[in-house]
Amino acid sequence: MAMKTVVLGGKGMLGSVFTEAATSAGMKVTSLDLPEFDITDADQVAGLPSADWIINCAGYTNVDNAEQERELALAVNGTAVQNVAKFCANTSIALLHISTDYVFNGTVKRPYCEDDVPEPLNAYGSSKLAGEQAIRKSGAEHIIARTQSLFGPSGHNFVNTIARCLREGREELQVVDDQISCPTYTVHLAEAILELLATSYRGIINISSTGECSWFEFAQAIAAEIAPDAVIKPVSSKVYNQSAVRPAYSVLSKSLYEQLMGKEMPHWLDGMRTYLENGQWV
């Protein structure tokens, strides 16, 4: 019998890709998102259909706006997740929830492991941590998959922004060089999640691309594919005076994932090149 999955946030950048991948893998998928389904509506959550897994890709993701919309961010990333987790616990449905590297403060100059103590720097990270904590307290069978710096079709992302600027003829761009992350292609992440569902692992696990880079280095790599003559200049993040403080180094360690699955995630460069070659950013 085909595995039944319910994808929350099914129209989003990750949710849409996961829905497609799961359907292609032969799963029976119910994809839910706004406006028909609102994860903050407790009654709608209580009426979710039966399934083997609920995959929660829904979330408030605007890091800067979260500083002014703390209650909304917490409602989506914390309280709503708590309600989903309680539903899963009461119905014996397993929950896979997408979380973030922004639960960490970025001061540890090594990749973060699953058991490192979270200390978010901003409202977005705090709201995501609240969701993690609610799941762990709920008693639901669960996987919390922390990931980072997503790019892919069906959503606003850094690759789209840089590539479009270059295609529009911008000859010089300034990009921050003091924030290190690991850009992750949603197609690769969706494939990894599908494989993870087939294992017996439960708990927190980091899943992001192999490697690391600054946003400046990422932009350089994009330019090399789109407009090799463009000039990418490094600048401090202080130049942009963003509302939310971001971790300077938030690379996630994939050691646990590699031990569990017996392989590495694809490199961020491979994901970026595939994304650009497929023209998915246009």
Secondary structure, DSSP 8 states (H G I E B T S, - for coil): ---EEEEETTTSHHHHHHHHHHHHTT-EEEEE-TTT--TT-HHHHHT----SEEEE------TTGGGT-HHHHHIIIIIHHHHHHHHHHHHT-EEEEEEEGGGS-S-SSS-B-TTS----SSHHHHHHHHHHHHHHHHT--EEEEEE-SEE-SSS--HHHHHHHHHHTT--EEEEE-S-EE--EEHHHHHHHHHHHHTS---EEEE---BS-EEHHHHHHHHHHHH-TT-EEEEE-GGGG--SS---SB--B--HHHHHHHSS---BHHHHHHHHHHTTTT-
